[in-house]
Amino acid sequence: MPFYRFDQFEDIVSNPHLSTGKGPIIEGAYMNLRLNNKEAGTGSKLHYHPNELMVFPIHGCIDSVVGKDARVVPPGMFVHVAPNVLHSMRATEDGPVSYLYVKDRTWSMVGVAADEAPPEQAQSIDEVREAYDSGRWPGGAKEPQRSEGIPDAPGDSYFPVIDGLDAPPASARRSVWIEGGRLAFGFCERPPGDSVPETEAAHEQFIYVIGGEFDARIDDDRQRVKAGDILHVPRSGRVEMAVGDAPVRYVVFQPMAALEAVLDESGQ
């Protein structure tokens, strides 16, 4: 089934040794989509991971650190975290935060503390939770001299996309597209009556509806989708959209061809 909502999934704490964040995870072939939820004033310690990360808040604000750049990130601002760059995402003291969180599948959802060397292979969420609950995490010397965390980002990691998710709609079709090394992010606005004709998806896609409603078809499945709905389009899937009499907003995450090649070759 290609249509989902996050409330259909279990809330998971994926990094109990690093973060208070919890939320549902939807697994794709090349990337994983998560809704990460954190209570006011809580969040993650400084950490890193070999996979690329993309962040887009939908409720509340993030006290964000990427490399040496610290900023408050409101809904409407996109954050890119390159592989192994040290970072931290915390909810501000003003209230809880919920943000869309996408990682490529070259590594698991588990991060590594800033002062730790990475394990020889990625550990699963279940492995880390078991070790943490039994008191075995991290288990041994941290060896900070072997940390592979990169202390600074290769450039500006913060991208203003829209003034706020409740900002007035655009009068015409509008899109913002940001490409990382492995993943891409798109913010799309479509006016009333707009449509996307039947298209074969060149890449897997996760589409999260921010506002409005539209009719969607993915292969042989059809649904009227609204805010909070998620569309999962497989690579080579057929997708079609038709907007009704009110504008819509949604975001798209998809893998880059380079990531697909790596994962296809590895058989992951």
N, C-alpha and C positions, 0 to 999 in steps of 0.2 A: 504494500500500500504506500503510495507516494505522498500522502497528506498526513500531517501530524500536528500536535500541539504539545508543548513542553509538559503540561500537566498530565499527559498520558504516561510519563516516565518517572521512575524513582529518582529522588534527590540523592546524589552521591557526593561524599567527601573524598576527593581524589588525592589530596596532598595533606593528610593530617599533620605531617611533620613540618609543613611549610605555611599552611594557609587555613583560615576559617571558612573559605569558600565552599559552597555546596550547590548542587543543582543537577538537572538532568543532562544526559549526554546522548546525542544521536550519532551513530557511527555511519560514516560513508565509506566508499571504496578508497578514497585518497585523502580524506580529511574528516575530522570530527567536529561537530557543532555542539556547543554547550551554552546553557543559560547559567551564568555564575552569579550567585547571590551572596552578599556579605552584609552583616549588620553594621550599624553606625560605628565608626571608629575601629573596625576590625578589617583584617585582610591578610595579605601574604608578606612573608619576610623576603628580603632581597634574595633572588635565586635566578637560575637560568635553565635552559633545556636546548638540546640540539635541533629541535624543530621550530619552524616559524610560527608566530602567534599574531592573530589579529583580534582587536578588541573594539566593540562599539556599544557604549552604554545606552540603555533604553529607559532607565528609571534611576534617578539619583545621580550623584557625582562621584568620580573616582579621584582619590589622591594618588596620582600616578608618578612613578619614577621609571624612566627608561634610560639606562646608562647614567649619565650625570645630569640629565634634564628632568626636573620635577615640575609637574603642573597639576592643576585641578581640571579634570576632564568632565564636561557636562554632556548630556544627550545631544547628539548632533556632531560630536567630534570623534574622529576615528584615530585609533592608535595602532601603529605597526611595531612589532618587536622582532628584530632579525634574530636568526639562530645564535644561541649562546650569549646574547647580550644580557647583562644583569638588569633585572627589573623587579618592580613591586607594584601591586594594585591593591589599594585599600579604600573602603568606603569613608567618605568624609564624616566628621563628627555631627554633621547636620542631619544625617539619616542613612537608611540602608541604600544599597545600590544593587542593580541587576544589569548585567551586561552580556551581550553576545560575545562568544569566545570561540575562536576557531584555530585549531592546530592541524598541521599536516601530519600524515601517518608514518613519517620516517622514524618517529620515536613515539613512545607512549604518552599518556596524559600526565605523567609524573615528572615533576621538576627536581632540580638538584640545588641544594643550598649554596649560597655564594662561596662559602669557605670549604666546600667539599669537592673531591674529584668525582667525576661521573662514574657510575658502575660500568662494568664491561659490556653489559647489554641492558636495554631498557627494561625496567621492572613494571609489572602490571599494577593496576590499582589494587587488586586483591592482595598481591604479594606485599605491597607497602602497608596496607591497612593491617594485615596479619602481623607483620613485623612490628609495627607501631603499637598495636594493642597488646602485644606480648612483651613490650619493653625492649625489644631487640634493635630498634631503630635509633640512631643510624648504625650502631654496631661497630665499634672500633674507632681508631683515630680518624679524624676528618681529613688530614693531609691537605691543608689549604694551599700549599705550594703546588699541588697538582690540580687545582681547580682550573677548569677551562672556561670559566665565566669571563666575558669580555666587559671591561669596566666602562666603556663608552660606546654609544651607538654610532654607526657609520654616517649618520646625518640626522636631520630633523625627523622625528618619529611621530609627530602630531599633525593631523590633517583636519582643519575645520571643513565640515561638509554642509551643514545647515545651522541656522541660528538656534533652532530648537525643534523637537519633533512635533510641536504644536504650532509651528510657524505657518503663516498663510500659504496656501498651495501656489505653485507656479502656474502661470497661464498657458504654458506650453510644455511639451515633453522635455524633461531635464534629467541628465544623468551625470554622476561623478564616478570616475573609474580610477582605482589605485591598484597598481600591480607590484607585488613583492617578488622575491626570487622564486617562491614556490606556490604562493597563493595570490588570488586577486579578490578585490572587494568592489562592489558597485552599489551606489545609492541611486534609486530611480523614482521619479515622479511622473505620473501619466495623467493627462487631463481626461475629463468625461468623454466617453465615446471612443477613446483610443483602443488599439488592439495590437497584439503580437500575432501575426499569422503563424500557422503551423510551421515549426522549425525543428530540425534535428539538432540536438544539443551537441556541440563539439566537445564539451567538457561536462563533468559532473557539476551539479549546482545545488546549493542550499539557498532557498529563497524564504526570507522572513517578512511577513506582511506587517508593516508599521501602522498603516491607517487606510481606511476605505475598504471597499469590497470589489471583487471582480470574479468572473467565471474563468476557471482554469481547467485545462485538460493536459494530463501527462500520460502518454500512450493511450490506453483504453479507459483510464480513470478520469472522471469529471467531478468537480466540486466547486461550489460557490465559496470562496475563501474570504476571510476578514482578518482584522488586526489580531495578531498572536498566532495565526496559522503559519505552518511551515510546509514548503513544497520541496521534495527531494527529487531532483531530476537526474537520472543516471546518464552517463556518457552514452551518446547515440540515442537517447530517449527522445520521443516526439513531444513537444510542448507547444501549447497555444493559450493565449490569454485574451479576454475581452472585458474592457472596463465599461461600467454602466453609466449612470447619470451623475456620478460624483467622482472626484479625483482620488487617486490611490498613491500610496508610498510603500516602497519595499526595499530591502537590501538583498544583495546577492553575494555569495561566497563561491569561488570556484578554484580548482587547481590550475596551475600553469603547466604547459606541456612538459617542461623539464622535470617537474615532480612526477607526472604520470609515467614518464620514461623510466625514472629511477625505481618507482614502486612496481611497475609492470615487470621490469627486469629482475627485481628481487623476489617477485612472487608474493609480496605482502598483500 
